Amino acid sequence: MDVIVLNGGSSSGKSSIARRLQELLPEPWLHLGADTMVSALPPWLLGGGEGIGGLDDGDGTVAVGPVFARLDAAWTLGVAAMARAGAPVVVDEVFLGGAASQQRWRAALEGLAVFWVGVRCDPAVAAAREAARGDRVAGMAAAQASLVHEGVTYDLVVDTSRASADECAAAIRARVAAPR
């Protein structure tokens, strides 16, 4: 396996699962994703407009501008290049465009062995985590809980409102390690 893609809304538990996978998988895996990409942006792109908006204020809706979209497309190709160069990657992603986002990733990852995981979480549970974290705009978790899964297909779906990050990571590891 070259890439494991975890797709889920904000505060669904993707990062916790990814960190646990890094401990469970037999070789070193990089953990990269939406938060990594956003933290690499210049601050002036974090206020909306041409960049990305809704991360620091608003109603929980994230708006993507053309400059962010261009950089995000390049980021996706860069992650794929790392996997092609021999660095297995756990991608921690938020498919704001649902099926279109997955299609963009599929195109970038073509030719690689990819395992697609839907990370679901009850909107109320995700909202409670969001409030406890204190670093997300209220409403983002609930707004994304279903939106990011629309039209997306998976090899496995886990639900972090019913299972711990350890249990979800173990289920993913079992499927990734299983002979095909």
N, C-alpha and C positions, 0 to 999 in steps of 0.2 A: 504494500500500500504506500502511495506517495503523499496523498493529501486526505485529511479528514476535514470536512466542512461541517461546522456546527452553525446552524441558522436558527435564530430565535430573537424575540423582542428584548428590549432593554430590561435588565434585572431578572432575566429568565434563568440565569445560572450557567451560561455558556463559558465564562472565564473560569469559574470554579471547576467545571468539568474538564476544560482544557488543561488546567494545572494538574489535575488528578491524572489525566491521561499521560502527561509528561512523566509522572512517577511510575505508572503501570506499564507503559509500552517498553519493549525490550531494547530499543535503541533510542538515542536522543532525537526528540522532535522539537521544532521551533513552534512557538505559539504566537501567531500574528492575527490581527483582525481590525475590525472597525475602530476600536479605541486606539490601537497603535497608529493607524492611518490618521485619525483626527489629531492625535497628540503631535504628529509630525508636521502639521499645517502651520503656516505663519498665523499669528493671532488675528490679523486683519481679515482672514477668511472665515473666522468663527462667528461672525455677527450676521450672517444671512447674505442677501444680495447675490453676488457671484459665487460665494462660498457655501457654507452650510449654516443654517439658522435653526433656532429652536432648542439648542443644546443648553443654553443658560437662562432662557426665559420663555414665556409663552404658555401655550395650552398643552404642551406635550407633543405637538406635531413638529416633525423635522422637515425643513425645506432645503432642497439641494439646488444650488445654482450651477451655471455652466462651467465655471473654473473648477469647482469641487468635482463635478462629474468627470471632467477631463483628467484631473489628477487621480481620482479614484479608479478610472479605467487603467491608467498607467500603473497604479499600485497593484491592481489585480494581475496584470501581466508580469509585474516584478515578482510577486509571490509565486506565480507559476514557474518563472525562470529559476527561482531558488529550488523549487521541488525538482525541476528537470536537471539541475546541477547536482542533485544528490542529497539535498537537505529536506527530509520529510517535514511537512508542515501541518499543524492543526490550525485551521482558519476559524476564527471566532467572528461571525458576521451577522449583520442585520439586513435582510433582503427587503429594503424599503419599497422596492419595485416588484416584490413577489416573484412571479414566474420570469419576468424580464431580467431581474437581477440574477436568478439562477442561470438563465440562458447565457448571460454575459460571462459568468464564472465557468460554465460548461465549455464555452468557446476558448477561454484562456487556458483551461486545464486539459484540453483535448490531447489524447495520447497518454495521459497520466492515469494511474490507478487511483480513483477517488471514491471515498465513502461519504455519502450524504446523510447527515443527521439533523432531524428536526428537533429542536429543543423547545418543547411546549411548557407553559406554565399558566395556571389559572390566573386571569387578570387581577383578581383581588389579592392573591398571594404575591404576584409580581409588584403590585402597587405598594403592598406593605414592605417589601424588600427595598423598593425605591425610596420610600419615606425613611426607612432605617439607615440607608446609605447616606442620604443627605447631599449627594453629588449629582443628582439627576433632577430635571424639571418634573414637577408633579404632573402626572397624566401621561408621561411618555410610555411607561410600561403598559398601561391599559390600552393606549392608542396603538401600540405595536403588537400586542399579544396575538392577535389573529391575522392582522394585515400582512405580516412578513411571511406567512405560510400560504397565502392565497396562490393556488396554481402551482405550488412547488412540490416536487416528488422527492421521496427519501428512500434510503436503504433501511433506515431505522428511525423510529420516533421515540423519544424519551420524554417523560413528564416530570419536571423537577418539583411540582407541587405534590407529587405522590411518591417520589423517590429522591434519595440524597444524591449529591454530586458524585460521591463514591460509588453508589449503586449504578448510576447512569454511566459513569466512566467504565465500570466493570462490564456492563452490557455492551458498550461500544467495543471495548478491547476483545471481548469474546467473539464478536462478529467479525472484527478486523482480522483476528488471528485464525479464524475458522477457514479450513480449506474450501475452495470454491469449485 
